[in-house]
């Protein structure tokens, strides 16, 4: 035993150091892959939408509209309160009147929301009708193409039958 116990310890030390190095290398590779995915991912997704391999994400507008109506109602009440204060009519302005004003603003907002919803419903019906017409056109076009292909296949089968009946594979009569 030329090295004795110290050789075993050196082997263990080297093995431990290499293990830690590989662990650090894996961690660094993982971080690099995540960084690349963060940079390239949106561009790849956009390209896939552009070439038609993926549908674009749907945007939800209703929460924004509802929030805008709510903010508008609050701003209206605030403006109304400021106007009443400046006119020195604040003493006559009671909580009941404020509640009535808020109810009126709420009714107006609800009416506008109903109008927006009706418009959206009408647009959806129009789009559905257009989609139905487009589907019917495409179905008719597919039927026409299928008929044409069937006619071509029938003609090709007839020609093949004639070739077989004539006795030669290429349709030429070789008997003289």
Beta strands, then each sheet from edge to edge (+ up, - down):
end
